[in-house]
Amino acid sequence: MREIVLDIETTGLEYNLGHKIIEIACLELLNFIPTGETYQTFVNPQRESSTSAFEQHGISDEFLKDKKLFNEIAPDFLNFLKDSPIIAHNGKDFDIPFINHELKLSNLNIIKNPIIDTLSLAREKFPGSPANLDALCRRYDIDLSIRKKHSALVDTKLLAKVYLELKGGQQPNLILDTKKEKKENETLKVIKKNVLENREFKLSDEEEKEHKEFIKKIKNSVWEEYS
């Protein structure tokens, strides 16, 4: 099963106020395990980041000036996504609407991939508790030292770990395989025990003679009754 962990950084929180995407990152999972395949790019938003947004991501307007526009990076981005389910934190209300707005501006089809929103998963699992990415990393003892500022690529790596914990902490297929292997090993032991062949130990003539002579030395020996 292929899934894509996705995160974006933007110039501000509201695309309907003209804010734009400045970074997109994706990380590929196969059966809940990162494959090492990633997609990451910066985007020239052709506008300045708000002060609050810059404080979060630290990506300067000057740095973004020579980067490609969204419509230029869109083909490679969509090719990486394909039709795989997308895992994003607050993805249904933030990441995906932002991306679809940019796609519409570029006269491209919007994303219709299945969305797995880890914010919703966390709120269902821990009602009333903080459910932001930092809080979930601390809850699951995930190292946050790599997160100096908000970074789409760093956040996808952290989110992949959080997602695995939210799904149960281990790869579900691995759990099933382990149980199956244990059961098969136990069955094999029983089979081996039941089919063990009887072994016969035949005495040589010399050994049999020595045994009879030894018995004669024992008074009222039980062996005499069967000899």
C-alpha positions as CSV (number, residue, x, y, z in Angstrom):
1,M,0.0,0.0,0.0
2,R,1.5,3.3,-1.1
3,E,0.8,6.5,0.9
4,I,2.3,10.0,0.7
5,V,3.0,12.1,3.7
6,L,2.6,15.8,2.7
7,D,3.3,19.2,4.2
8,I,3.5,22.8,2.9
9,E,4.8,26.1,4.0
10,T,3.0,29.3,3.0
11,T,3.3,33.1,3.1
12,G,0.3,33.2,5.4
13,L,-2.7,31.2,6.7
14,E,-5.4,32.4,4.2
15,Y,-5.2,31.6,0.5
16,N,-8.4,33.6,-0.1
17,L,-6.4,36.7,1.1
18,G,-3.8,36.1,-1.6
19,H,-1.3,34.0,0.4
20,K,0.7,31.5,-1.5
21,I,2.7,28.3,-1.1
22,I,6.5,28.6,-0.7
23,E,7.5,25.0,0.0
24,I,6.0,21.6,-0.7
25,A,7.4,18.3,0.6
26,C,6.3,14.7,0.2
27,L,7.5,11.5,1.7
28,E,6.6,8.0,0.3
29,L,5.4,5.2,2.6
30,L,4.9,1.6,1.6
31,N,3.0,-0.5,4.1
32,F,3.5,2.3,6.7
33,I,7.3,2.3,6.2
34,P,9.3,5.2,4.7
35,T,10.9,4.1,1.4
36,G,13.5,6.9,1.3
37,E,11.7,8.4,-1.7
38,T,10.9,12.1,-1.2
39,Y,9.8,15.1,-3.2
40,Q,10.7,18.7,-2.0
41,T,10.8,22.0,-3.7
42,F,10.6,25.7,-2.9
43,V,8.3,28.0,-4.8
44,N,8.4,31.6,-5.7
45,P,5.1,33.1,-4.4
46,Q,5.6,36.4,-6.1
47,R,4.7,38.1,-2.8
48,E,6.1,38.7,0.7
49,S,5.5,36.4,3.6
50,S,3.6,37.8,6.6
51,T,5.7,38.5,9.6
52,S,4.1,35.7,11.6
53,A,4.6,33.2,8.8
54,F,8.3,34.2,8.5
55,E,8.8,33.7,12.2
56,Q,7.5,30.2,11.8
57,H,9.4,29.0,8.7
58,G,12.3,31.4,8.5
59,I,12.3,31.3,4.7
60,S,13.2,34.8,3.4
61,D,11.5,36.5,0.4
62,E,15.0,37.1,-1.1
63,F,15.7,33.3,-1.0
64,L,12.5,32.6,-2.9
65,K,13.0,35.1,-5.7
66,D,14.9,32.8,-8.1
67,K,12.7,29.7,-7.4
68,K,10.2,28.3,-9.9
69,L,6.6,29.3,-9.9
70,F,3.9,26.9,-8.8
71,N,2.7,26.1,-12.3
72,E,6.2,25.2,-13.2
73,I,6.7,22.7,-10.3
74,A,3.1,21.3,-10.5
75,P,3.7,18.5,-13.1
76,D,6.6,16.9,-11.1
77,F,4.6,17.3,-7.8
78,L,1.5,15.7,-9.2
79,N,3.5,12.9,-10.8
80,F,5.0,12.1,-7.4
81,L,1.6,12.1,-5.7
82,K,-0.1,9.9,-8.4
83,D,-3.4,8.7,-7.0
84,S,-2.0,7.6,-3.6
85,P,-3.8,8.5,-0.3
86,I,-2.3,11.7,1.2
87,I,-1.4,11.9,4.9
88,A,-1.3,15.5,6.2
89,H,-1.7,17.2,9.5
90,N,-4.8,19.4,9.3
91,G,-4.7,18.5,5.6
92,K,-8.4,18.7,4.9
93,D,-8.7,22.3,6.2
94,F,-5.3,23.7,5.3
95,D,-2.8,21.9,3.0
96,I,-5.2,20.4,0.4
97,P,-7.4,23.6,0.0
98,F,-4.2,25.6,-0.4
99,I,-2.8,23.3,-3.0
100,N,-6.1,23.0,-4.9
101,H,-6.4,26.8,-4.9
102,E,-2.9,27.0,-6.5
103,L,-3.9,24.3,-9.0
104,K,-7.0,26.2,-10.0
105,L,-5.0,29.4,-10.5
106,S,-2.7,27.4,-12.8
107,N,-5.7,26.0,-14.7
108,L,-4.9,22.4,-13.6
109,N,-7.2,19.7,-12.1
110,I,-7.5,19.7,-8.4
111,I,-6.3,16.9,-6.1
112,K,-9.0,14.2,-5.5
113,N,-6.8,11.7,-3.7
114,P,-8.1,10.2,-0.4
115,I,-7.0,12.3,2.5
116,I,-5.9,10.9,5.9
117,D,-5.9,13.8,8.3
118,T,-3.6,13.0,11.3
119,L,-5.1,16.0,13.2
120,S,-8.5,14.3,13.2
121,L,-7.0,11.0,14.1
122,A,-5.1,12.5,17.1
123,R,-8.2,14.4,18.3
124,E,-10.3,11.2,18.2
125,K,-7.6,9.2,20.0
126,F,-6.8,11.9,22.6
127,P,-9.9,14.1,23.0
128,G,-9.2,17.3,24.8
129,S,-5.4,17.0,24.6
130,P,-3.1,19.2,22.4
131,A,-2.9,17.7,18.9
132,N,-0.4,19.8,17.1
133,L,2.7,18.1,15.6
134,D,5.0,19.2,18.4
135,A,2.7,17.9,21.1
136,L,2.3,14.6,19.4
137,C,6.0,14.2,18.9
138,R,6.5,14.8,22.7
139,R,3.7,12.4,23.5
140,Y,5.3,9.6,21.4
141,D,8.9,10.6,22.5
142,I,9.9,11.5,18.9
143,D,13.1,13.5,18.7
144,L,12.2,17.2,17.8
145,S,15.8,18.4,17.8
146,I,15.8,18.5,13.9
147,R,12.9,21.0,14.0
148,K,14.6,24.4,14.5
149,K,12.0,26.1,12.3
150,H,8.9,24.9,10.4
151,S,10.2,23.0,7.4
152,A,7.9,21.0,5.1
153,L,10.5,18.3,4.5
154,V,11.4,18.0,8.2
155,D,7.7,18.0,9.2
156,T,6.9,15.1,6.7
157,K,9.6,13.0,8.4
158,L,8.2,13.8,11.9
159,L,4.6,13.3,10.7
160,A,5.5,9.8,9.2
161,K,6.6,8.7,12.7
162,V,3.5,10.2,14.4
163,Y,1.2,8.5,11.8
164,L,2.8,5.2,12.5
165,E,2.2,5.6,16.3
166,L,-1.4,6.7,15.7
167,K,-1.9,3.5,13.7
168,G,-0.7,1.4,16.6
169,G,3.0,1.9,16.9
170,Q,4.0,-1.1,14.7
171,Q,3.5,-2.0,11.1
172,P,0.2,-3.8,11.2
173,N,1.3,-6.4,8.6
174,L,4.4,-7.0,10.6
175,I,2.3,-7.8,13.7
176,L,0.2,-10.3,11.7
177,D,3.2,-11.9,10.1
178,T,4.9,-12.3,13.5
179,K,1.8,-14.0,15.0
180,K,1.5,-16.2,11.9
181,E,5.1,-17.2,12.1
182,K,4.8,-18.0,15.8
183,K,1.7,-20.2,15.2
184,E,3.5,-22.0,12.3
185,N,6.5,-22.7,14.5
186,E,4.4,-24.1,17.3
187,T,2.5,-26.3,14.8
188,L,5.7,-27.6,13.4
189,K,7.0,-28.5,16.8
190,V,3.9,-30.6,17.5
191,I,4.2,-32.3,14.1
192,K,7.8,-33.2,14.7
193,K,7.0,-34.5,18.1
194,N,4.2,-36.7,16.8
195,V,6.0,-38.1,13.8
196,L,9.2,-38.9,15.7
197,E,10.1,-42.5,14.7
198,N,10.6,-45.2,17.4
199,R,14.3,-46.2,17.7
200,E,15.3,-49.8,18.4
201,F,18.5,-50.6,20.3
202,K,19.5,-54.2,19.6
203,L,22.1,-55.9,21.8
204,S,25.0,-57.7,20.3
205,D,25.5,-61.4,21.3
206,E,28.4,-60.4,23.5
207,E,26.3,-57.7,25.3
208,E,23.4,-60.1,25.8
209,K,25.8,-62.8,27.3
210,E,27.3,-60.2,29.7
211,H,23.8,-59.1,30.7
212,K,22.7,-62.7,31.6
213,E,25.8,-63.3,33.6
214,F,25.2,-60.1,35.5
215,I,21.6,-61.1,36.3
216,K,22.8,-64.5,37.8
217,K,24.7,-62.5,40.4
218,I,21.5,-60.8,41.7
219,K,19.3,-62.9,44.0
220,N,15.5,-63.0,43.2
221,S,16.1,-60.7,40.3
222,V,12.9,-59.5,38.4
223,W,14.7,-60.1,35.1
224,E,14.8,-63.9,35.9
225,E,11.1,-64.0,35.6
226,Y,11.3,-62.8,32.0
227,S,14.5,-64.4,30.9
